[in-house]
Amino acid sequence: MKKNKNRINRYQRKLSHKDNNKWASEYEQEFLRNPEDGPLVTDELFAEIDSLEYFSASQLKKYRGKLARSMKNYQADYEKIEAGLKSYAKSATVHTMELAILTKSLLIAFSNVLFQNYEQSDESIKQMIKPNHFESLTWLDEYKLEPEYLISTKGLHYYQKRADEITTEALHDWFNFMLNKEGDNSLAQSFDELMVQKGVNKTNYYKEQQQSPDILSTYTGLNNFPFFENCLLSSYTVSYDVASKFMSGTLNTKGQRRVFIDGHPEIITGRILSSWIVSPNFVEGQYEILCLPNQYSLYIVWNYHTEIAAGFSLSRNQF
């Protein structure tokens, strides 16, 4: 059957960011953030609401120093990891030698990490989630990476372990600060109730070169279904404001597919590769936590899906 070139049956339609009769844009009328020029960072007011002032320059220096000191026996590896993170934070889609070194090293150190959880799943699940759900890393073939260029497996494992521990420790400290500051009005009354989230928008879904389903197409209608990260590296944030901005995109990357994903700390702990807390190479004001694919089970709980946007939560528990 030949596909309709115009793709009339679109799940989500284009929106205008321009004011309508000087009242509100179509984004605002749908309770979405207006696209804006990048980099997408939180507004000061929202940062205060989230008590993110806790992460002052002095606090970040403490956490980052703790990781740096713990890597003293892997100094060369540490520098290569941070160089790769800096490249990723600047642009995950612009490939550089530094990012190639980090990516290739991760594939060796965390063997089959992108597919392992999927490959261990029942055949019934594989019937619903096809292999083309996962990103292709063939771009690495452009780089001739000799073994001496790569990050040692021991160095990467140790970095990931310490980054995960220190980031989690800092999130606990942030929660305690928030609870002392806000009391009963705190965003959460226990650490396990804190929210982490990510916003996804896709600009080229309806173009004819699209070769694979996006995350929305893959999971729509699959409630309480296992979730698999489709990328080697996935970004989450503790800022609702930042996630909502990424859901809308920039003025140059306004998407027609908008998804909001959230969950509690349980969905990222154990798989944190790095974060703005422990590394100075992330964009200030994005409060980014960079994760490897989940090696434990996560399940989708749908919150809403309309013509305009969609959202689901992740949980370790199946309901």
C-alpha positions in Angstrom: 0.0 0.0 0.0 1.4 3.4 -1.0 1.7 5.9 1.7 -0.1 9.2 1.4 2.5 11.7 0.6 0.7 14.5 2.4 0.2 12.4 5.5 -3.2 13.8 6.4 -3.7 11.6 9.4 -1.2 13.4 11.6 -1.4 12.7 15.3 -0.4 16.3 16.3 -0.8 19.4 14.2 1.4 22.4 13.8 1.0 25.3 16.2 1.8 29.0 15.8 3.9 30.7 18.4 2.6 34.1 17.3 0.0 36.0 19.4 -3.5 35.5 18.2 -5.4 38.8 18.3 -2.8 40.0 20.9 -4.2 37.6 23.4 -2.2 34.3 23.3 -0.4 32.1 20.9 -1.7 28.7 19.9 0.9 27.1 22.2 -0.3 29.2 25.1 -3.9 28.4 24.4 -3.0 24.7 24.7 -1.2 25.3 27.9 2.2 24.7 26.3 5.3 26.8 26.6 6.0 29.1 23.6 9.1 28.0 21.7 12.0 30.3 22.3 15.6 30.7 21.2 18.0 28.2 22.8 19.7 27.3 24.9 16.5 26.3 26.8 17.0 27.0 30.5 14.7 27.6 33.4 13.3 31.0 34.3 14.5 32.4 37.6 11.0 32.4 39.0 10.5 28.7 38.3 13.9 27.9 39.7 12.9 29.6 43.0 9.6 27.7 43.1 11.6 24.5 42.7 14.1 25.6 45.4 16.9 25.2 42.9 18.8 28.0 44.4 20.1 25.3 46.7 22.5 24.4 43.9 24.6 27.5 44.3 28.1 27.8 42.8 29.7 26.9 46.2 27.5 23.8 46.5 28.2 22.6 43.0 31.9 23.2 43.6 31.7 20.8 46.6 30.0 18.0 44.6 32.1 18.4 41.5 35.3 18.5 43.6 34.2 15.3 45.3 33.9 13.5 42.0 37.2 15.0 40.6 39.1 13.9 43.7 37.7 10.4 43.5 39.0 10.1 39.9 42.6 11.0 40.8 43.7 7.4 39.8 41.9 7.8 36.5 42.9 11.3 35.6 43.3 10.7 31.8 40.0 8.9 31.7 38.3 11.7 33.7 39.5 14.3 31.2 38.3 12.3 28.2 34.9 11.7 29.8 34.4 15.3 30.6 35.5 16.3 27.0 32.8 13.9 25.7 30.2 15.3 28.0 31.0 18.8 27.0 30.5 17.9 23.3 27.2 16.1 24.1 25.9 19.0 26.1 26.7 21.4 23.3 24.9 19.3 20.8 24.0 15.6 20.9 23.5 15.5 17.2 26.7 17.1 16.1 29.3 14.4 16.2 32.8 15.1 17.3 35.9 13.1 18.1 35.4 13.7 21.8 31.8 12.4 21.6 32.9 9.4 19.5 35.5 8.5 22.1 33.0 8.6 24.9 30.3 6.8 23.0 32.6 4.0 21.7 34.1 3.6 25.2 30.6 3.3 26.8 29.7 0.6 24.3 32.7 -1.4 25.3 32.5 -0.7 29.1 28.8 -1.3 29.3 28.5 -4.1 26.8 25.1 -4.4 25.0 23.6 -1.9 27.5 21.2 -0.5 24.9 19.7 -3.8 23.9 20.2 -6.1 26.9 16.9 -5.4 28.7 15.0 -5.7 25.4 16.7 -8.9 24.3 15.8 -10.5 27.6 12.1 -9.7 27.1 9.3 -12.0 26.1 8.7 -12.6 22.4 5.2 -11.0 22.9 7.0 -7.7 23.8 9.3 -7.9 20.9 6.3 -8.2 18.6 5.3 -4.7 19.8 8.7 -3.1 20.0 10.8 -3.6 16.9 14.6 -3.3 16.8 14.3 -0.1 14.8 13.0 1.6 18.0 16.7 1.9 19.1 19.1 4.5 17.8 21.7 3.6 15.2 25.3 4.4 16.2 26.8 3.7 12.7 28.1 7.3 12.7 30.9 5.9 14.9 32.3 4.2 11.8 33.4 7.7 10.5 36.1 7.7 13.3 39.1 5.4 13.3 39.5 5.0 17.1 42.5 3.1 18.1 42.4 1.4 21.6 44.8 4.0 23.1 42.3 6.8 22.3 39.5 5.2 24.3 38.5 5.5 28.0 39.4 2.5 30.1 36.6 0.3 31.2 37.7 0.5 34.8 37.8 4.3 34.6 34.3 4.6 33.1 32.8 2.1 35.5 34.2 4.0 38.5 33.2 7.4 37.1 29.6 6.2 36.5 29.4 4.6 40.0 30.7 7.8 41.8 28.6 10.2 39.6 25.5 8.2 40.4 26.3 8.1 44.1 27.2 11.8 44.4 24.2 13.0 42.2 21.8 10.9 44.3 23.4 12.3 47.5 23.0 15.9 46.2 19.3 15.3 45.3 18.7 14.1 48.9 20.4 17.3 50.2 18.2 19.4 47.8 15.1 17.6 49.1 16.0 18.3 52.7 16.7 22.0 51.9 13.3 22.2 50.1 11.4 20.6 52.9 13.0 22.9 55.5 12.2 25.9 53.3 8.7 25.1 52.3 7.4 22.7 54.9 3.9 21.4 54.0 4.1 23.4 50.7 7.2 21.5 49.5 6.9 20.0 46.1 7.4 16.6 47.8 7.1 15.3 51.4 9.5 12.4 50.9 12.5 11.9 48.6 10.7 9.2 46.7 8.0 11.7 45.7 10.4 14.1 44.0 9.8 14.4 40.2 12.3 14.0 37.4 11.1 14.6 33.9 12.0 15.1 30.3 10.3 16.8 27.3 10.5 15.4 23.8 9.7 17.1 20.6 10.3 15.8 17.1 10.5 18.1 14.1 11.0 15.6 11.2 8.5 12.9 12.0 6.2 13.7 9.1 9.0 14.0 6.5 9.3 11.2 4.0 12.8 10.3 5.1 11.5 9.1 8.5 12.7 5.5 8.9 11.7 4.6 12.4 8.8 5.2 14.8 9.2 7.9 17.4 8.6 7.3 21.1 5.0 8.4 20.9 4.1 6.0 18.0 5.9 3.1 19.8 4.1 3.4 23.1 0.7 5.0 22.4 -2.0 2.7 23.8 0.5 0.4 25.6 -0.4 1.1 29.3 1.6 -0.8 31.9 3.9 -1.9 29.2 7.7 -2.2 29.6 9.7 0.9 28.6 13.0 0.8 26.9 15.2 3.8 26.4 15.9 4.1 22.7 19.2 6.0 23.0 22.5 5.2 24.6 22.3 8.5 26.5 19.1 10.0 27.7 18.6 13.3 29.4 16.3 14.0 32.4 15.9 17.1 34.5 14.6 18.1 37.9 13.1 21.3 36.4 9.5 21.0 35.2 10.1 24.3 33.4 13.0 23.0 31.4 11.2 19.8 30.5 8.2 21.7 29.3 10.4 24.0 27.1 12.1 21.0 25.5 8.6 19.6 24.8 7.8 22.7 22.8 11.3 23.1 21.3 13.1 26.1 20.0 11.9 28.5 17.3 14.0 26.5 14.9 13.0 23.1 16.0 9.3 23.4 16.7 8.0 19.8 16.7 4.7 18.3 15.7 5.2 15.5 18.2 5.3 16.6 21.8 5.7 14.2 24.7 6.2 14.8 28.4 7.7 12.0 30.5 8.0 12.0 34.2 8.7 9.8 37.2 10.3 9.6 40.6 14.0 9.2 41.4 13.7 5.5 41.2 13.6 5.6 37.4 17.1 7.0 37.1 19.0 5.9 40.2 21.7 3.3 39.4 22.0 4.4 35.8 23.1 8.0 36.1 26.2 8.5 34.0 26.7 12.2 34.9 24.9 15.3 35.8 25.2 19.1 36.1 25.8 18.4 39.8 29.1 16.6 39.3 30.2 18.0 35.9 30.8 21.6 34.9 30.3 20.8 31.3 26.5 20.8 31.2 24.5 23.9 30.2 23.8 26.1 33.2 20.1 26.3 34.1 19.1 23.0 32.5 19.6 20.9 35.6 20.4 17.9 33.4 20.9 14.4 34.6 22.4 12.1 31.9 21.4 8.4 32.1 22.4 5.1 30.5 19.6 2.8 29.3 17.6 1.2 32.1 18.7 -2.3 33.1 15.8 -2.7 35.4 12.2 -2.9 34.4 10.3 0.3 33.9 6.6 0.5 33.0 4.5 3.2 31.2 1.5 4.7 32.8 -0.3 7.0 30.3 -1.5 10.3 31.7 -3.0 11.8 28.5 -2.7 11.9 24.7 -4.4 14.4 22.5 -4.0 15.9 19.0 -1.7 18.5 20.6 0.5 16.7 23.1 0.9 13.5 25.1 2.4 12.5 28.4 3.1 9.4 30.4 4.8 8.5 33.7 7.4 5.8 34.3 7.5 3.5 37.3 9.4 0.4 38.5 6.0 -1.0 39.5 3.5 -2.5 37.2 -0.1 -1.4 38.0 
